[in-house]
Amino acid sequence: MKTDDLIRAMTSDLAPPGPSIERRFAVALLPGVLVALALFAVTLGPRGDLALVAGDMRFLFKFVVTLLLALCSALLVWRLVRPGAPARLQIATLAFVPLVLAAGVLMELFVLPVGSWCPKLIGSNGLVCLVSIPLFALPMLIAEILALRQGAPTRPTLTGVVAGLFAGGVAAAIYAAHCPDDSPLFVALWYSLGIAIVALVGGLAGRLALRW
């Protein structure tokens, strides 16, 4: 081997690394978010009294829970695509999200009369919620799976589930701008069911597409 060839071979490993998985994830996700927003604009749109309820605590709580879920899921999924990377802190953080939702539910039960618990739980838009969250999440989930294929998850099904939680959380936050049901009871039932559907689809997609 010539000296110049040897030098090039030795220095090739010193080339700057490519974009981080977080950056690739964000870049790939952007088109999915834009498609989800377009679907929202075409199918539902924001609620008519948005300006009036923008400062209501129940209305804002929906965004706190859904966006917190999205953030914690993103932190965990970035760990899962790195073999051997510790993820205990991220798992604990994600487990904190149901506690926040449970706290909101308990406060709602405390301030509402017992007779209104069931109507608030059922709400008026449950089926729309159950369809809309998976619909808005689908383009984001597809973008996520494509981006995560560039990583090396050792637990592809779990990685897909967490990716589904992220997409479901963002989709639920988008849907919340339309949803007329602001009670944490409604959120705990219908939003959770919608996000669970996305997580199940994500788990299946991860099992099929993220295996080595």
N, C-alpha and C positions, 0 to 999 in steps of 0.2 A: 504494500500500500504506500502511495506517495505521501510525503509529509503533509502537503496541503489537504489531501483527503482525510488523513488522520486527525488533523486539527478541526476540520469541519465536522467530523463524526463526534469528536469529544465535546465540541461546543454546541452541538444541536440540542443536547439535553438542557442547555442553559437558556433556551429561548423562553421569552416571557410567557407565563401561563395564559390560557384563554380566559374569557369572561367567567366570573363565578357563577355557581348554580343559582344564587339569588338573582343575579342580573339576568341570566338567561330565562329564569322563571318569570321575572317581571316583564321582560320584553315579549315573551311568548304569550303572557296573560293579557296584555293590552288589547289585542284584537278581540279576544273573548269577552272582555268587559264591554268593549264598544258594541259588540253584537248584542250582548245582554241588555244594554241600555236602549239600543234601537228596538229590540223586542218589547221592552217595557213601554217605550213611547208609543209604539204602534198598537199594542194590545190593551194597556191599562192607563198609563199616564198618572201623574200625581193627583192626589185627592183634592177636591175642590176647596176645602177649608184649610189647606196646608198652612197658610199664613196665620190663621187663628190658633192652630194647635201646635205651632212650631216650638212654643215655650212650655208645653204641657209635659210634666214629668213622665207620665205613662207613655206618651208618644216618643219621647227621647230615649226612654228605657229600651225600646225595641232596637234602636240603633246601637246602644251600648252593648247589649247582649250579642247581637249578630256580628258586629264589627270586632268585638273582643274574641269571639269564636274564630273569625277569619284570621286575625292576627296570631293567635296562639296556635292555630292549625298550620299556618305558614312557617312559624318558627320550628315546629316539630317536623314537618315534612322536609325541610332543608337539612335536618339532622339525619332523617331516615335514608336519604339518598347518599349518605357518606358512610361506607362500611366502617364499623368500629367507633364511630363518633358517639360520645355519651349523650343521652337524651332524657335523663331523669328529670332535669329541671324543666324541660319543655313539656314533658308528660304531666308533671305536677301543675304547670301553668294552665295547660289545657283542661285538666280536671277542675280547675278553679271556676271555669265558665258555668257549669251546671249549678255550682253553689251560688253564684251571682243571680242566676235565674230563679233558683229556689228562694233566695232572700226576697226577690221581688214578688213572688207568688205569696209568700207568707205575709208580707206587708199588705198585699191586696186582700187576702182573706181577713186580715185584722180590721181593715177600714170599711169593708163592704158588709152589708147585712147578708145573712146566710141565704136568704131567698134569692139573691141576685148572683150567687156563685155559679150556678149551672148556666143561666143565660150568658154570663160573661165568658164562661168556658167554651160554650158552643159558638157564640158570636153570630155574625151574619154573613161571613165571607169565607168560611172554612174550606169549602171545596175549591174556591178560586185560589186560595192560599196553597192548597195541596198540589194544584196543577202549576201555578205560576213559579214557585221556587225551583222545582226541577227544570222547568222550561228555561228560565233565565240562567240557571247554573250550567246547563249542558255545554254551551260554547266555551265557557271558562274551564270546565273539567277537561274537555278535549284538548284545549291549549296546554293545560297543566300536564297531562299525561305525555304529550309530545315533548315538553320541556324536560320532564323528569326522566325520560328515556336516556338523556345525556348523563345522568348520574349512575349510581351503582347500588340501588336498594337491595339489601339482603332479605327484606321482608316485603315483597312487592304488593301483596294483598293489603297489609296494614298501611303501606305507603299510599295505596289507592284510596283506602277509606279516609285517611287524613286529608288527602287532596280533595276528596268529596266534601268533607266537612268545611274546608276552606271555600270551595265554590258555592256550597250551600249557604254558608254564612254571608258571603258577599251578595248572593242572589236574594237572600232573605232581607238584607238591608235595602236592596233596591226595591223589593216588593213593599217594604214597610212604608215607603213614601206614598203608596196608594192605599194601603190597608186601612179601613175605617175602624177596625177593632184594635183598641190600644191596651186592653187589659193584659197584664202579665199572665193571667190564666189562659187566655187565648193563645198567647205567644208560646207558652209552655206546651200546649197540646199541638196546635196546628203547625207552627213554625218548626217545632221539633220533628214532627212527622215528615214534613217536606224535606228538611235537611237530612233526615235519616234515609230517605229514598235516594238522595244524591250520594250519600256515603256508601250505600249498598252498591249502587252502580259504579262508584269509584273503586270499591274493592274488587269488583269483577273485572273492571278495566285494568286495574293494577296487576291482577293475577295473570291476565292474558298478555298485557303489553309491556310490563316492567320486569319480566323474568329475564335472567341472564341467558 
